[in-house]
Amino acid sequence: MKTCGNGFLFQWRETDDAESDEPVRVVMVTGAVMAEPTISECYGAVCGQHGIQINPLVLENLQKTPTTRSFTLKLAGNNKQKGCQKLCDDDIFALSQCLQNNWTVTGLDLRYDNVSDAGVGHLADLLEVEDSALRSLDLTFNDIQTEGAKVLANCLQGNSSLLSLRLSGNKIGDIGAMHLASMLLVNRKLQNLELADCDLETPSVIALSVALKTNTTLRSVDLSRALLFSFQEEWAVCFSEMFRVNGTLVELHLGKMGLTDTGMERLAEGLMQNHSLRYLDLRCNRVTHDGAQHLAGVLKQNTVIEIVDLSSNRIEDVGAEYLSDAISWPGCVLRQLSVCRNSIRMKGLLSLAEALKINPTLTHVYIWGNRLEEPVCRAFKELISSGRLMPQRTDIRPYEVDGQVFLAEVFWGLRKHNYCTDDNCQNTRSDSNMSNDAAAPEENLSSSHR
């Protein structure tokens, strides 16, 4: 028996059902009011019943949870608060048990914990509850492998509540990703799927592109850093075909895919006929000025792409000029562009500065890591001082030394999850292009002044 803060009593006992060892609540009423145990008390009772050591991080966060509105329970293992203890599979079991009849916890943030395939099985039990309240599940960088991905895929085939699933940094491999691709052929609820750094290979990447041909609910997909060793870039051909028929995908991350100019040409062919994709992430690939030319052709004809990330490629001056020409083209709707670390020198950067004067829609530009000579510094200083380029919407800040203009780096970049569906995105992305922009602190600056 236990007394609540309001003086009423409740106790926990095992059910009479031999097939279930879940605790059920017996509420004893005094007066006319029924006492409901809090979620933290429920967690403590489950841990006590099953001999699980109470995790201080879980208990503290459960004690702070609201009871009248939905929220995301943040239990990330990289939390810097004192005494933080990463969650293990036993913690996940206890948590899933006390959340099965809870309708306020709509998101679980379990990043950087020690959740393995066994823990995923407990989460699957939670997702299989009828009318599950869980809308987002973040398992980034845990210990989930192929079997865990299979369990998740199987339970999501019949799930009609989960909107966002993040598995980046888990080594689910090619087979695990194939199970998830099969799930996408059936699931019609999931809107955000992240599989970056999951050791995907060519067969699973192709299978995911095939699933996207018929899936009509996914809006954001991240497949960055797949292990693709074929020089023929078959996956790019498959994604090009997918672009032609998919009308719902809005955000696609293809960073660190080894994409070359040939692959960019294939993607461009499909993008010409696509009318939904707004954010294209091609950072850290092998795109040169030829690939930039193909992309510029897309930007001239495609009237929906708003954000392009080409950082850490090698488009050089010629590629920058191709992009500048596209930006100046009537009807171009590009709003945000990153060309950081692309070996662009003065000619290409000045052409971008001129394009900014012509195009009124382009509001965010990131150029750090290129050759920032003084004419470039002066051109961008003029754009910032005139108000054409807001200081909060670029990664540079001008300053003068002895009458000479230099640019310092401000550590802002493109927001990664522009079109994500869950509240947790707000806490894991950069604030560079949020409406409530704030000035960067001085200590976060590095300089082009040598």
N, C-alpha and C positions, 0 to 999 in steps of 0.2 A: 504494500500500500504506500501511496505517496501523496503528500499534501500539496496542492497548487498554491500559488501566491494569494488566491482569493479565499483560501480556507476550505475548499472542496477537495474531495479525495478521488483518486483513481488508482487502478492497479493494472498490471499486465499479466496475462497467463497464456499458455499455449492453447490453440484451438482444439476442439474435439475431433476435428478432421484428421484422420491418420495420414493423409497425403500432404498435409501442410503443417509446417512448424512456424508459420508466421504468427507474431504476437497480435492479439486483438485487444482493443480497449474496452474495459469495463468501467463505466462511469457511475459513481455513487453520488446521488443528489441530496443535498440538504437545502431545504427551502424550496424555491421555485426555479433555481438557476442550475444549468448543467455545466460542469467544468470540462473544458477541452484541454488535454495535454499539449504543450507546445511541441514544435518540430524538434527542438533540441532535447527535450525530455524523451521524446520518442526515440531519438538516436541513442541516448544513453541507455534506455531500456533494451533496445535491440543488441547493443554491444554487451550489456550485462548478461542477457539471455544466452548469447552464443560465445561468450568468453573472448570477445574481441577488445583489445586495448583501445580506449577512447583516444582519438586523434585530437589534440588541442586546437589545431587549425580548423577542423571541421566543426567542433563544438562551439568555438568562438564565433565563427561566421553564422552558424545556425541560430545562435542566441541573438544576433543582430538583425535577423531577417524580418521583414514586415509580414504581417498576417492578413492584410486587407487588399494588397495589390500584387500583381505578378512581377517577378524579378529574376535575374540571373544569379545563381549561386556561384561565387568566384572562389575557387579552391586551387588556383594555379600553384604548382610546386616551386616556381621561381619568385614567390611572394617574399618580400624583404622583411616582413614583420618578424619580430623576435619570436624564436621558438617554432618557426615554420617547419612542419614535418610533412614530407611528400606523402601523398595518398598511395596506399598499396591495394591489392585486390580485396583484402578483408574490409578495408574502409569503404570500398565501393559497394560491397555486399550490404553492409550496415546502412549505407546511405540510400541504396536502391530500395531496401525494405521500408524505410520510413517515408520515402517519397511516393510510394505507390498510390496512396490515397490523398496526396497533396496536390492542390490545384493552383498554388501560387508560384511554385518554382517552375518556370517555363524555360530556363536555360541552365546548363551546367558547363562551367569553365574549369576543365581538368588538364590544362596545359602543363607540360614539364613535370608530370607526376610519374609514378611507377606502375601504371596500369598495364597489365599484360592481357593475353588472350582470355584468361580466366575472369578477369575484371570485366572484360567486354561482355562475357556471358551474363553477368549480373546486370549490366546496363541494358542488354537485350531483353531481359525479363521486365525491366521497367518500361521499355518501349513497347512491349507487347501487351501492356495493360490496356484494357478497353478505354477509349477516350483519353489516352495519355495526354498530359498537359505539356510534355516536353517539346519545345519548338526548336531549340538549338543545342548542339552537343559539340564541344571543342575538346578534342583529344590530341592536340598538336604535341609532337615530341614526347611520346610515351614508349612503351615496349611492346606495341601491338604488331603481330606478324600475320602471316597468311591465314591461319585458322581464325584469328579474331576478325579479320576482314570478311571471311566467309560467314561467320555468325552474324555480323552486322548486316551483311547483304541479305541474308535469309529473313531476318526479322523486319527489315525495311520493305520487303516485298509486300507485306500486308499492313505496314504502318501508314496512317493517314494524318499524322500530326507534325512530324519532324520536318523543319524547313531548312536547317543548316547543319552540315556535317563537316567537321574539320579533322583530317587525319594526317596532315602534313608532318613529315619527320618520323613517321612510323614505317618500318621496313616490311610493308605488306607484300612487296614483290609483284612480279608479273601475274601470278595466279590469283593473288588477293585482289588485284585491280580488275581481273577478268570477272570475278564474282560480283564486284560492284557494278561493272558494265552490264552484266546480265540483270541485276536489280533495276537499273535505270530503264530497262525495257518494260518493266511492270509498274514501278513506282511513279505516281503522278502527283506527288506533293513536294518532294525535295527541290529547293531552289538554289542552294549554294553547296558546292562540293569542292573540297580542297585536298589535293593529293600531291602536293609538292614534296620533293625529297623522299619519295616512297619507293625508289628503285623500280619504277615502271620501265618496261621495255617496249620494243616496237609492237608486238602483238596486242598488248593491253591498251596501248595508246590508240591503235587502230580500232580496237573493239569499243573504246569509249567514244570515238568519233562516229562510229556506226550507230551507237545508242543515241547519240545526240541528233541523229537524223529523224528519229521518231519521237523522242522525248520532247514534250511541249511545256515543261514547267521549269527546268533548270535555267537560271539566269546568270549565274556566275560559276566558272570552273577554273581551277588552278592545277596545271600539270607540270609545273616548272621542275627542272633538273631531272628529267627522265633519262634513263641510260640507253641512248640511241646511238648505235655504232654503224648503221648502214649509210653509205654515201649516196644512196639513191633517194633518200628522204621520202619513202613511201607514205609515211604518216602525214606529210604535208599535202600530198595528193588527196588523201582521205579527208583531211580537214577542209580542203578546198571544195570537195564535193558536198561536205556537210554544210558549209556556208551557203551554198546555193538553195538548200531546202529548209534550213532551220530558221524559224522566225521569232524565237523567244530568247536566245542566248544574248546577253547584254555585255558581259565582262568575261574576257578570256586571257589567262596568263600562260605564256609560252616561253618564259625565261629559261636560259641555260639548256636549250634543246639542241644546240649545235646547228641552228638554222643558218643556211647559206643563201646566197643570192638566188640560186636555182629554186630552193624551197620557198623563198619569198615570192618568186614569180608565180609559183603554183598557188600559194595562198592568195595572192592578188587576184588571180583569175576568179576565185570563188567570192572574194570580198566585193568584187564589182557588182555581183548580183545579190548581195546580202543587204537586208534593210532593218536589221535589229542591233547588230553589234555596235556598242558605243565606246568600249574601252579595250584596246589591244596592247598587250604587254609583250614586247619582244626584247627585253633587256638581256644583256650578257649572251649574245649570240655572235654569229660571224657575218653579219650583214655589212656589205660595203656600199659604195656609191651606186653600183648597179641595182642592188636591192632597194636602196632608197628611191631610185627612179621608179621602180615598180610600185612602191608604196605611195609615192607622190601621185602616180596615175590614179590610184584608188581614191586618194583624198580629193582629187578634182571631180570625180564622178559620184562617189559615195557621199550621200548627204546626211549620214547618221553618226559616223565615227567622230567622237568628241575628244577622246584622250588617247595619245600614243606615247608609249615608253620605248625609246630606242637607246637608252643609256647603255654604255659599255659595249658598243659595237665599233665599227670603223668606217663611217660614211664619209669622213673627210670633207674638204671644201666643196667638192663637186656634189656630193650627196646633200650637203646643207643647202646648196643652191637649188637643187631639185625640190627639196621640201619648201624652201622659201617661195618658189614659183607656185607651188600648190597652195600654200597659205594665202598668197595674194590673189588666187583664182576666185572669181565671183561665185558665191554659193558654198565656199568651203566653211564648214561649221566647227572646225577644230578649236577646242577651248584650252587644252592643256597639252604641252609637248615637252619631253625630256630628251635631250641629246648630250647628256653629260658623258665625258670620257669617250669621245668619238674622233679624236685627232683632227678636229676642225681648227683651222687657223683664221687669220684675219679676214680673208675674203668671204669665207662661208659664214662667219659670225656677223659680219656687217650686212650680208644679204638677209639674214634672219632679223636683224634690227630694222631694216627697211621694210620687211614684210609685216612686222608688228605695227608699223605706222599706217599700213594700208588696210589690214584686217582688223575689224573692231571686235571680233568674237574671241580671238586668242588672248586669254587673260593670264595664263600660267606658263612660264618658260624657264627651263632649267638648263644651264650651259656649263656649269663648273667642270673642270677637268680637261678643258680644251686650251688652246693657246690664246691667252687673254692679253693681247698687246694693247698699247695705249689707245689707238683709235677705237678699238672694241670697247675698252673701258669707258671712254668718253661717250660713245654711242649709247651704251646701256645706262650710263649715268643720266643722260638726257631723257631717256625713256622713263626712268624712275622719278626724276625730279619734276617732269612734266605731268606726272600722274597717269601716263599711259600704261606703265607697268608698276603695279603696287609692290612695295617692299616685301609684303607678306606672301607674295605669289611668285617668288623667284628664289634661287639659291645663292644670290650674289648681293653684295652691298658695296657701293662705291665709297672711296675715301681719297684724300689728297695728301701728298707728301712733297713739299717744296714745289708746289704748282703742278705736279704730275699726278694724274688720276690712276688709281689702282682699284682692283675689285677684291673683296674678301668673301670667303665662303660662309654662307649661312646654312646650317644643317637642317634644311627642309627638302622634301622631295614630293613626288606624286603620292597622293593617297592611294593605298593599295586596293582597298575594298570600297569602291565608290558606290556600288549597287548591291551591297550585301544586305541580307534580309533580317539579320539578328542584331540585338542591342549590343552584343559583345564586340561587334566591329568597331564601335565607337571608342573602345579602349585599347585597340591593337593597331590602329593605323595612325599615320602622321597627321598632324593638324594643319598641314601646309595650306590647304585650300578650303578650310572651313570658313564660314561666313564671319565667325568671331575670331579673326586673325589677331595675333598678338606679336609684338616685336620680340626678336630673338635676343637673348642675353649676350652681352659683349664677350663673355668668356667662351662662347660657342662659335667663335669666328676664327677662320684661318685665312691667310692672305696670299694674293698673287704677287705681292711685292717681295722680290728676292734681293 
